[in-house]
Amino acid sequence: MNAPRIAAKRLHYLVEPLVTGKEAATVLKPLKMRQDRLEVLHDRRVLAQNLDQALKSSAPVLLRTLRDFARKLAARSVHSASRA
């Protein structure tokens, strides 16, 4: 996804000095819009990859925390049941 974004950016900068006036707005605006959209897509993809990696690396910690919490709840209910 990054390669198309960079290509769009290069095309924009290549064309920019060649056009002027109304032509510049007509030609450059769509190029800039595509470049911006590709940048957003790239950023979202990187974010998703980073979140995925963070979840994978923290999953064991989350599972231990949930296990410990479940054990505490179980111990409380056994303790409560023995008082009744």
DAMOCOR-V379472 format. One record per residue. N is the residue number from 1. RES is the residue in three letters. D_LAST is the distance of its C-alpha to the last C-alpha in Angstrom with 1 decimal. Layout:
n=N res=RES d_last=D_LAST
n=N res=RES d_last=D_LAST
This chain:
n=1 res=MET d_last=63.0
n=2 res=ASN d_last=64.4
n=3 res=ALA d_last=67.9
n=4 res=PRO d_last=68.6
n=5 res=ARG d_last=67.5
n=6 res=ILE d_last=69.9
n=7 res=ALA d_last=72.6
n=8 res=ALA d_last=72.3
n=9 res=LYS d_last=72.4
n=10 res=ARG d_last=75.5
n=11 res=LEU d_last=77.2
n=12 res=HIS d_last=76.5
n=13 res=TYR d_last=78.0
n=14 res=LEU d_last=80.9
n=15 res=VAL d_last=81.8
n=16 res=GLU d_last=81.2
n=17 res=PRO d_last=84.5
n=18 res=LEU d_last=86.4
n=19 res=VAL d_last=85.6
n=20 res=THR d_last=86.4
n=21 res=GLY d_last=86.0
n=22 res=LYS d_last=84.6
n=23 res=GLU d_last=84.7
n=24 res=ALA d_last=82.3
n=25 res=ALA d_last=79.7
n=26 res=THR d_last=80.2
n=27 res=VAL d_last=79.9
n=28 res=LEU d_last=77.5
n=29 res=LYS d_last=74.9
n=30 res=PRO d_last=73.8
n=31 res=LEU d_last=73.8
n=32 res=LYS d_last=71.7
n=33 res=MET d_last=69.2
n=34 res=ARG d_last=68.9
n=35 res=GLN d_last=68.5
n=36 res=ASP d_last=65.7
n=37 res=ARG d_last=63.9
n=38 res=LEU d_last=64.2
n=39 res=GLU d_last=62.9
n=40 res=VAL d_last=59.8
n=41 res=LEU d_last=59.2
n=42 res=HIS d_last=59.7
n=43 res=ASP d_last=57.3
n=44 res=ARG d_last=54.6
n=45 res=ARG d_last=55.1
n=46 res=VAL d_last=54.9
n=47 res=LEU d_last=51.7
n=48 res=ALA d_last=50.1
n=49 res=GLN d_last=51.2
n=50 res=ASN d_last=49.8
n=51 res=LEU d_last=46.4
n=52 res=ASP d_last=46.3
n=53 res=GLN d_last=47.0
n=54 res=ALA d_last=44.5
n=55 res=LEU d_last=41.7
n=56 res=LYS d_last=42.8
n=57 res=SER d_last=42.9
n=58 res=SER d_last=39.5
n=59 res=ALA d_last=37.6
n=60 res=PRO d_last=36.4
n=61 res=VAL d_last=35.0
n=62 res=LEU d_last=33.3
n=63 res=LEU d_last=31.8
n=64 res=ARG d_last=30.5
n=65 res=THR d_last=29.0
n=66 res=LEU d_last=27.2
n=67 res=ARG d_last=26.0
n=68 res=ASP d_last=24.7
n=69 res=PHE d_last=22.9
n=70 res=ALA d_last=21.4
n=71 res=ARG d_last=20.2
n=72 res=LYS d_last=18.6
n=73 res=LEU d_last=16.8
n=74 res=ALA d_last=15.7
n=75 res=ALA d_last=14.5
n=76 res=ARG d_last=12.5
n=77 res=SER d_last=10.7
n=78 res=VAL d_last=10.2
n=79 res=HIS d_last=9.1
n=80 res=SER d_last=6.6
n=81 res=ALA d_last=5.4
n=82 res=SER d_last=5.6
n=83 res=ARG d_last=3.8
n=84 res=ALA d_last=0.0
